[in-house]
Amino acid sequence: MGKSRNPRRGQGAVAVVEAVDGGLAELIPDPDRARAWTLLIDGAPQSHVDLDDPGFLSFEYQRRLGHVIDLAAPPGRPLQAVHLGGGAFTLARYVAATRSRSTQQIVERDAPLVQLVRRELPLPAGARIRVRSADAREGLAKVPDGWADLIVADVFSGARTPAHLTSTEYLDEVRRALRPGGLYAANLADGPPLAHLRGQIATAAARFTELALVADPAVLRGKRFGNAVLVACDQPLPLAELTRRAASDPHPARVEHGRALTDFTGGALPVTDAAAVASPAPPPSVFR
């Protein structure tokens, strides 16, 4: 597959189109922001990046993950963070912009995608970000015990979360890599009847003592397909501030936790490797 590109950035920039392992990648310039781009894979939006303002998070789910990053430690304190799934490195850039001197690892299986993003949307000079081209679970296994303050999972293959990243055994690896009190945040996607989302909450509850789910109320009611951010920890979560921030977003979200979240699972059982399946494919209408 050839590529279409314009080396200029800013006004007049054109799309970059290139084949990667996951399909056809497109970097589409944002008409409203001079050096901002949206990454699509096979037509599905994956990431939005503003090179001039990496603290700007355009996508709803990324804003919600941004709130988790903001609350993972006192403002400005460096983090040791692991990002499972790279996309356009949006959230790693956000951490670097808001918490200088942070040390980060990105694990992204799609090596050609990593090369495309590095070339077209280079990381800021001096950012302490290591990018590893590997399967998310294999890369996670190489993180030292208790190293991470924060682990963010945003892994999709063909718009679906791979089965081996949905199980208790996978979360055992997450727990091993997190320091005590460290946060795990996962971008989940589901639609009615929400069987996948309920199972993921039950799975996380089998490994973490504190959970919260941040999502559009319509998604939580099973009215439409959408994203939900799961937050987990072995210590109490900053629920009041997370709730305030989620409710103040341009697209307000609700935070479920405690008994209401337990009830939401509807008796779903934790998922094991032996029974794990990928998350459901979104309906075509989602990306129209």
Salt bridges, closest charged atoms under 4 A:
GLU18 OE1 - ARG119 NH2 2.70
ASP30 OD2 - HIS48 NE2 2.89
ASP50 OD2 - ARG33 NE 2.62
ASP52 OD1 - ARG35 NH1 2.70
ASP53 OD2 - ARG33 NH2 3.43
GLU60 OE1 - ARG64 NH2 3.38
GLU60 OE2 - HIS251 ND1 3.78
ASP70 OD2 - ARG245 NH1 2.91
GLU120 OE2 - ARG5 NH2 3.37
GLU120 OE1 - ARG9 NH2 2.44
GLU120 OE2 - ARG119 NE 3.01
ASP135 OD1 - ARG109 NH1 3.66
ASP135 OD1 - HIS164 NE2 2.77
ASP145 OD1 - ARG176 NH1 2.56
ASP149 OD1 - ARG179 NE 2.52
ASP172 OD1 - ARG207 NE 2.55
GLU173 OE1 - ARG176 NH2 3.08
ASP216 OD2 - ARG224 NH2 3.02
ASP234 OD2 - ARG175 NH2 3.96
GLU241 OE2 - ARG244 NH2 2.66
GLU241 OE2 - ARG245 NE 2.94
ASP249 OD1 - ARG63 NH2 3.05
ASP249 OD2 - HIS67 NE2 3.00
GLU256 OE2 - ARG254 NH2 2.91
ASP263 OD1 - ARG259 NE 2.96
ASP273 OD2 - ARG137 NH2 2.80
